[in-house]
Amino acid sequence: VQLQASGGGLVQAGGSLRLSCAASGRTASNYGMGWFRQAPGKEREFVAGVTKSSGSTKYADSVKGRFTISRDRAKNTIYLQMNSLKPEDTAVYFCAASRAIDPPRNKQLYDFWGQGTLVTVSS
């Protein structure tokens, strides 16, 4: 499975961005998908996940109510709609694919990773 993330950029605090992650490969639709982020000098952390059926989503407490993960199975693409952005959301955002039925919060349990897209939120 190959993953290509896009949509990052510079935005002011309170603004919005939508990230996309296009998946390719015959079995891409069989994977649960997640978004992670990594700020400078920090560990990569879980942001949001969606099951392969799109029936269930989960979020980190820090983004709950502001970010929404969704999946377009026909396009093999997942999205992360980010609203009410804060300077602390500044990070490189990565999409990842997991064979687990319920996308885990543990980054070690993901099998494939995209290259990352930078989100910068100015105050």
PyRosetta script that sets phi, psi and omega in degrees:
from pyrosetta import init, pose_from_sequence

init()
pose = pose_from_sequence("VQLQASGGGLVQAGGSLRLSCAASGRTASNYGMGWFRQAPGKEREFVAGVTKSSGSTKYADSVKGRFTISRDRAKNTIYLQMNSLKPEDTAVYFCAASRAIDPPRNKQLYDFWGQGTLVTVSS")
pose.set_psi(1, 129.9)
pose.set_omega(1, 176.4)
pose.set_phi(2, -110.8)
pose.set_psi(2, 138.2)
pose.set_omega(2, -177.1)
pose.set_phi(3, -123.7)
pose.set_psi(3, 134.7)
pose.set_omega(3, -180.0)
pose.set_phi(4, -127.5)
pose.set_psi(4, 110.3)
pose.set_omega(4, -179.9)
pose.set_phi(5, -93.4)
pose.set_psi(5, 146.9)
pose.set_omega(5, 178.5)
pose.set_phi(6, -155.1)
pose.set_psi(6, 170.5)
pose.set_omega(6, 174.3)
pose.set_phi(7, 107.0)
pose.set_psi(7, -4.2)
pose.set_omega(7, 179.2)
pose.set_phi(8, -70.1)
pose.set_psi(8, 169.9)
pose.set_omega(8, 179.6)
pose.set_phi(9, 168.9)
pose.set_psi(9, -169.0)
pose.set_omega(9, 179.5)
pose.set_phi(10, -102.7)
pose.set_psi(10, 130.1)
pose.set_omega(10, -179.0)
pose.set_phi(11, -142.8)
pose.set_psi(11, 151.3)
pose.set_omega(11, 176.7)
pose.set_phi(12, -79.8)
pose.set_psi(12, 155.4)
pose.set_omega(12, 176.4)
pose.set_phi(13, -54.8)
pose.set_psi(13, 137.4)
pose.set_omega(13, -177.3)
pose.set_phi(14, 92.2)
pose.set_psi(14, -11.5)
pose.set_omega(14, -178.9)
pose.set_phi(15, -83.6)
pose.set_psi(15, -173.7)
pose.set_omega(15, -176.3)
pose.set_phi(16, -132.7)
pose.set_psi(16, 153.3)
pose.set_omega(16, 171.6)
pose.set_phi(17, -145.4)
pose.set_psi(17, 154.1)
pose.set_omega(17, 172.6)
pose.set_phi(18, -124.1)
pose.set_psi(18, 121.4)
pose.set_omega(18, 175.8)
pose.set_phi(19, -93.4)
pose.set_psi(19, 147.7)
pose.set_omega(19, 176.5)
pose.set_phi(20, -124.4)
pose.set_psi(20, 151.5)
pose.set_omega(20, 175.2)
pose.set_phi(21, -139.6)
pose.set_psi(21, 109.5)
pose.set_omega(21, 179.8)
pose.set_phi(22, -91.6)
pose.set_psi(22, 128.3)
pose.set_omega(22, -179.9)
pose.set_phi(23, -107.3)
pose.set_psi(23, 139.2)
pose.set_omega(23, 176.9)
pose.set_phi(24, -130.1)
pose.set_psi(24, 157.6)
pose.set_omega(24, -176.0)
pose.set_phi(25, 119.2)
pose.set_psi(25, 148.2)
pose.set_omega(25, -172.3)
pose.set_phi(26, -60.4)
pose.set_psi(26, -34.2)
pose.set_omega(26, -173.5)
pose.set_phi(27, -103.7)
pose.set_psi(27, 13.4)
pose.set_omega(27, -175.7)
pose.set_phi(28, -56.3)
pose.set_psi(28, -35.8)
pose.set_omega(28, -176.2)
pose.set_phi(29, -71.6)
pose.set_psi(29, -9.7)
pose.set_omega(29, -179.4)
pose.set_phi(30, -88.8)
pose.set_psi(30, 4.2)
pose.set_omega(30, -175.2)
pose.set_phi(31, -109.2)
pose.set_psi(31, 142.9)
pose.set_omega(31, 164.9)
pose.set_phi(32, -73.7)
pose.set_psi(32, 150.3)
pose.set_omega(32, -174.0)
pose.set_phi(33, -124.4)
pose.set_psi(33, 147.6)
pose.set_omega(33, 178.9)
pose.set_phi(34, -139.3)
pose.set_psi(34, 158.0)
pose.set_omega(34, 170.4)
pose.set_phi(35, -113.1)
pose.set_psi(35, 135.6)
pose.set_omega(35, 174.4)
pose.set_phi(36, -126.2)
pose.set_psi(36, 166.2)
pose.set_omega(36, 174.1)
pose.set_phi(37, -143.9)
pose.set_psi(37, 154.3)
pose.set_omega(37, 179.8)
pose.set_phi(38, -138.7)
pose.set_psi(38, 115.4)
pose.set_omega(38, 176.4)
pose.set_phi(39, -88.7)
pose.set_psi(39, 157.8)
pose.set_omega(39, -178.9)
pose.set_phi(40, -55.5)
pose.set_psi(40, 128.4)
pose.set_omega(40, 177.5)
pose.set_phi(41, 76.9)
pose.set_psi(41, 7.0)
pose.set_omega(41, -178.1)
pose.set_phi(42, -120.6)
pose.set_psi(42, 164.8)
pose.set_omega(42, 176.8)
pose.set_phi(43, -73.9)
pose.set_psi(43, 152.9)
pose.set_omega(43, 173.5)
pose.set_phi(44, -69.3)
pose.set_psi(44, 132.0)
pose.set_omega(44, -175.2)
pose.set_phi(45, -126.0)
pose.set_psi(45, 150.6)
pose.set_omega(45, 178.2)
pose.set_phi(46, -68.4)
pose.set_psi(46, 138.5)
pose.set_omega(46, 177.0)
pose.set_phi(47, -114.4)
pose.set_psi(47, -52.9)
pose.set_omega(47, -176.7)
pose.set_phi(48, -160.3)
pose.set_psi(48, 155.8)
pose.set_omega(48, 178.2)
pose.set_phi(49, -145.0)
pose.set_psi(49, 154.6)
pose.set_omega(49, 178.2)
pose.set_phi(50, -140.3)
pose.set_psi(50, 138.5)
pose.set_omega(50, 179.7)
pose.set_phi(51, -70.9)
pose.set_psi(51, 165.2)
pose.set_omega(51, -177.5)
pose.set_phi(52, -64.9)
pose.set_psi(52, -26.6)
pose.set_omega(52, 178.9)
pose.set_phi(53, -87.2)
pose.set_psi(53, -3.9)
pose.set_omega(53, -175.5)
pose.set_phi(54, 66.0)
pose.set_psi(54, 14.0)
pose.set_omega(54, -177.2)
pose.set_phi(55, -80.5)
pose.set_psi(55, -15.1)
pose.set_omega(55, -175.0)
pose.set_phi(56, -147.2)
pose.set_psi(56, 141.8)
pose.set_omega(56, 176.8)
pose.set_phi(57, -130.4)
pose.set_psi(57, 160.5)
pose.set_omega(57, 175.3)
pose.set_phi(58, -146.3)
pose.set_psi(58, 155.7)
pose.set_omega(58, -175.5)
pose.set_phi(59, -139.4)
pose.set_psi(59, 152.9)
pose.set_omega(59, 167.8)
pose.set_phi(60, -69.1)
pose.set_psi(60, 147.4)
pose.set_omega(60, -179.2)
pose.set_phi(61, -58.3)
pose.set_psi(61, -32.0)
pose.set_omega(61, -175.2)
pose.set_phi(62, -69.8)
pose.set_psi(62, -17.1)
pose.set_omega(62, -178.2)
pose.set_phi(63, -118.9)
pose.set_psi(63, -5.7)
pose.set_omega(63, -177.2)
pose.set_phi(64, -58.4)
pose.set_psi(64, 132.1)
pose.set_omega(64, -179.0)
pose.set_phi(65, 88.9)
pose.set_psi(65, -12.8)
pose.set_omega(65, 179.3)
pose.set_phi(66, -114.7)
pose.set_psi(66, -34.4)
pose.set_omega(66, -177.8)
pose.set_phi(67, -108.6)
pose.set_psi(67, 148.3)
pose.set_omega(67, 176.6)
pose.set_phi(68, -134.6)
pose.set_psi(68, 126.0)
pose.set_omega(68, 175.2)
pose.set_phi(69, -98.4)
pose.set_psi(69, 139.9)
pose.set_omega(69, 177.8)
pose.set_phi(70, -145.4)
pose.set_psi(70, 168.4)
pose.set_omega(70, -174.3)
pose.set_phi(71, -141.4)
pose.set_psi(71, 131.3)
pose.set_omega(71, 173.3)
pose.set_phi(72, -108.3)
pose.set_psi(72, 101.4)
pose.set_omega(72, -174.3)
pose.set_phi(73, -68.9)
pose.set_psi(73, -32.1)
pose.set_omega(73, 179.6)
pose.set_phi(74, -64.2)
pose.set_psi(74, -34.3)
pose.set_omega(74, -179.0)
pose.set_phi(75, -97.6)
pose.set_psi(75, -2.5)
pose.set_omega(75, -176.9)
pose.set_phi(76, 53.4)
pose.set_psi(76, 44.0)
pose.set_omega(76, -175.7)
pose.set_phi(77, -132.2)
pose.set_psi(77, 140.0)
pose.set_omega(77, 171.3)
pose.set_phi(78, -114.3)
pose.set_psi(78, 155.6)
pose.set_omega(78, -177.0)
pose.set_phi(79, -128.4)
pose.set_psi(79, 154.4)
pose.set_omega(79, 170.9)
pose.set_phi(80, -130.9)
pose.set_psi(80, 103.9)
pose.set_omega(80, 176.6)
pose.set_phi(81, -85.4)
pose.set_psi(81, 121.1)
pose.set_omega(81, -175.7)
pose.set_phi(82, -116.8)
pose.set_psi(82, 115.5)
pose.set_omega(82, 179.3)
pose.set_phi(83, -115.2)
pose.set_psi(83, 164.4)
pose.set_omega(83, 178.4)
pose.set_phi(84, 49.2)
pose.set_psi(84, 48.1)
pose.set_omega(84, -175.7)
pose.set_phi(85, -65.1)
pose.set_psi(85, 146.4)
pose.set_omega(85, -178.9)
pose.set_phi(86, -121.1)
pose.set_psi(86, 156.2)
pose.set_omega(86, 177.5)
pose.set_phi(87, -55.4)
pose.set_psi(87, -31.6)
pose.set_omega(87, 179.8)
pose.set_phi(88, -72.6)
pose.set_psi(88, -6.2)
pose.set_omega(88, 173.4)
pose.set_phi(89, -82.6)
pose.set_psi(89, -7.0)
pose.set_omega(89, 179.3)
pose.set_phi(90, -61.3)
pose.set_psi(90, 124.1)
pose.set_omega(90, -176.7)
pose.set_phi(91, -177.6)
pose.set_psi(91, 170.0)
pose.set_omega(91, 165.5)
pose.set_phi(92, -87.9)
pose.set_psi(92, 127.4)
pose.set_omega(92, -178.4)
pose.set_phi(93, -102.4)
pose.set_psi(93, 132.7)
pose.set_omega(93, -178.4)
pose.set_phi(94, -120.9)
pose.set_psi(94, 141.8)
pose.set_omega(94, 168.4)
pose.set_phi(95, -102.4)
pose.set_psi(95, 153.7)
pose.set_omega(95, -175.8)
pose.set_phi(96, -149.9)
pose.set_psi(96, 156.0)
pose.set_omega(96, -178.6)
pose.set_phi(97, -119.9)
pose.set_psi(97, 137.1)
pose.set_omega(97, -178.3)
pose.set_phi(98, -128.8)
pose.set_psi(98, 140.9)
pose.set_omega(98, 175.6)
pose.set_phi(99, -74.3)
pose.set_psi(99, -13.7)
pose.set_omega(99, -179.1)
pose.set_phi(100, -64.7)
pose.set_psi(100, 142.3)
pose.set_omega(100, -179.9)
pose.set_phi(101, -61.9)
pose.set_psi(101, -44.1)
pose.set_omega(101, 179.7)
pose.set_phi(102, -106.1)
pose.set_psi(102, 107.9)
pose.set_omega(102, -174.7)
pose.set_phi(103, -50.6)
pose.set_psi(103, 120.9)
pose.set_omega(103, -175.1)
pose.set_phi(104, -77.7)
pose.set_psi(104, 161.2)
pose.set_omega(104, 174.4)
pose.set_phi(105, -82.6)
pose.set_psi(105, -16.6)
pose.set_omega(105, -177.6)
pose.set_phi(106, -83.2)
pose.set_psi(106, 117.0)
pose.set_omega(106, -176.6)
pose.set_phi(107, -64.5)
pose.set_psi(107, -21.7)
pose.set_omega(107, -179.4)
pose.set_phi(108, -67.8)
pose.set_psi(108, -16.9)
pose.set_omega(108, -175.3)
pose.set_phi(109, -96.7)
pose.set_psi(109, 13.3)
pose.set_omega(109, 176.8)
pose.set_phi(110, -102.1)
pose.set_psi(110, 143.4)
pose.set_omega(110, -171.9)
pose.set_phi(111, -99.1)
pose.set_psi(111, -29.6)
pose.set_omega(111, -177.3)
pose.set_phi(112, -135.6)
pose.set_psi(112, 146.2)
pose.set_omega(112, -178.3)
pose.set_phi(113, -132.0)
pose.set_psi(113, 144.3)
pose.set_omega(113, 170.3)
pose.set_phi(114, -82.9)
pose.set_psi(114, -179.8)
pose.set_omega(114, -171.9)
pose.set_phi(115, -86.8)
pose.set_psi(115, -11.8)
pose.set_omega(115, 178.7)
pose.set_phi(116, 94.8)
pose.set_psi(116, 147.6)
pose.set_omega(116, 176.7)
pose.set_phi(117, -138.0)
pose.set_psi(117, 134.3)
pose.set_omega(117, -172.1)
pose.set_phi(118, -85.5)
pose.set_psi(118, 129.5)
pose.set_omega(118, 173.6)
pose.set_phi(119, -115.6)
pose.set_psi(119, 124.1)
pose.set_omega(119, 178.6)
pose.set_phi(120, -121.7)
pose.set_psi(120, 122.9)
pose.set_omega(120, -179.9)
pose.set_phi(121, -112.2)
pose.set_psi(121, 117.7)
pose.set_omega(121, -179.1)
pose.set_phi(122, -92.4)
pose.set_psi(122, 148.4)
pose.set_omega(122, -178.3)
pose.set_phi(123, -90.5)
pose.dump_pdb("model.pdb")
